[in-house]
């Protein structure tokens, strides 16, 4: 079983198909690979953000206005 379809690694192909069905988005099967690649990159980036620890004293930034 490939990593893309292995449930223990996220099963991105199954997720993509389920999300497209849930949101009623027409999905060309030729795009599943590209969508999966983008989601894999986003998942890696999100993991880096999630593992960055902040001190307890950290406060949310105020709303930025240019």
C-alpha positions as a Markdown table, in Angstrom:
| # | Residue | x | y | z |
|---|---|---|---|---|
| 1 | Unk | 0.0 | 0.0 | 0.0 |
| 2 | Unk | 1.4 | 3.4 | -0.9 |
| 3 | Unk | 1.8 | 6.1 | 1.7 |
| 4 | Unk | -0.8 | 8.2 | -0.1 |
| 5 | Unk | -3.4 | 5.6 | 0.6 |
| 6 | Unk | -2.2 | 4.3 | 3.9 |
| 7 | Unk | -4.7 | 5.4 | 6.6 |
| 8 | Unk | -1.9 | 5.6 | 9.2 |
| 9 | Unk | -0.2 | 8.3 | 7.1 |
| 10 | Unk | -3.2 | 10.4 | 6.5 |
| 11 | Unk | -4.8 | 8.7 | 3.5 |
| 12 | Unk | -4.8 | 11.9 | 1.4 |
| 13 | Unk | -6.4 | 10.5 | -1.7 |
| 14 | Unk | -9.4 | 9.2 | 0.4 |
| 15 | Unk | -9.6 | 12.5 | 2.2 |
| 16 | Unk | -9.6 | 14.5 | -1.0 |
| 17 | Unk | -12.4 | 12.4 | -2.5 |
| 18 | Unk | -14.4 | 12.6 | 0.7 |
| 19 | Unk | -14.0 | 16.4 | 1.1 |
| 20 | Unk | -14.8 | 17.0 | -2.6 |
| 21 | Unk | -18.0 | 14.9 | -2.2 |
| 22 | Unk | -19.0 | 16.6 | 1.1 |
| 23 | Unk | -18.5 | 20.1 | -0.4 |
| 24 | Unk | -20.1 | 19.1 | -3.7 |
| 25 | Unk | -17.0 | 20.2 | -5.6 |
| 26 | Unk | -16.6 | 18.5 | -9.0 |
| 27 | Unk | -13.2 | 16.9 | -9.0 |
| 28 | Unk | -11.3 | 15.7 | -12.1 |
| 29 | Unk | -9.5 | 12.6 | -11.0 |
| 30 | Unk | -6.4 | 13.8 | -12.8 |
| 31 | Unk | -6.0 | 16.5 | -10.2 |
| 32 | Unk | -6.0 | 14.2 | -7.1 |
| 33 | Unk | -2.2 | 13.8 | -7.3 |
| 34 | Unk | -1.5 | 17.5 | -7.4 |
| 35 | Unk | -4.0 | 18.3 | -4.7 |
| 36 | Unk | -2.5 | 15.5 | -2.5 |
| 37 | Unk | 1.0 | 16.9 | -3.1 |
| 38 | Unk | -0.1 | 20.4 | -1.9 |
| 39 | Unk | -1.9 | 19.0 | 1.1 |
| 40 | Unk | 1.3 | 17.0 | 2.1 |
| 41 | Unk | 3.3 | 20.2 | 1.9 |
| 42 | Unk | 0.7 | 22.1 | 4.0 |
| 43 | Unk | 0.6 | 19.2 | 6.5 |
| 44 | Unk | 4.4 | 19.5 | 7.0 |
| 45 | Unk | 4.3 | 23.3 | 7.3 |
| 46 | Unk | 1.5 | 23.0 | 9.9 |
| 47 | Unk | 3.5 | 20.4 | 11.9 |
| 48 | Unk | 6.4 | 22.9 | 12.1 |
| 49 | Unk | 4.1 | 25.6 | 13.4 |
| 50 | Unk | 2.4 | 23.3 | 15.9 |
| 51 | Unk | 5.7 | 22.1 | 17.4 |
| 52 | Unk | 7.0 | 25.7 | 18.0 |
| 53 | Unk | 6.5 | 26.3 | 21.7 |
| 54 | Unk | 5.7 | 29.7 | 23.1 |
| 55 | Unk | 6.3 | 30.8 | 26.7 |
| 56 | Unk | 3.2 | 31.1 | 28.9 |
| 57 | Unk | 3.6 | 34.9 | 29.0 |
| 58 | Unk | 3.1 | 35.2 | 25.2 |
| 59 | Unk | 0.1 | 37.2 | 24.2 |
| 60 | Unk | -1.8 | 37.3 | 21.0 |
| 61 | Unk | -0.7 | 40.2 | 18.7 |
| 62 | Unk | -3.1 | 43.1 | 18.4 |
| 63 | Unk | -4.9 | 43.6 | 15.1 |
| 64 | Unk | -2.5 | 45.0 | 12.6 |
| 65 | Unk | -3.6 | 47.9 | 10.5 |
| 66 | Unk | -1.5 | 49.4 | 7.7 |
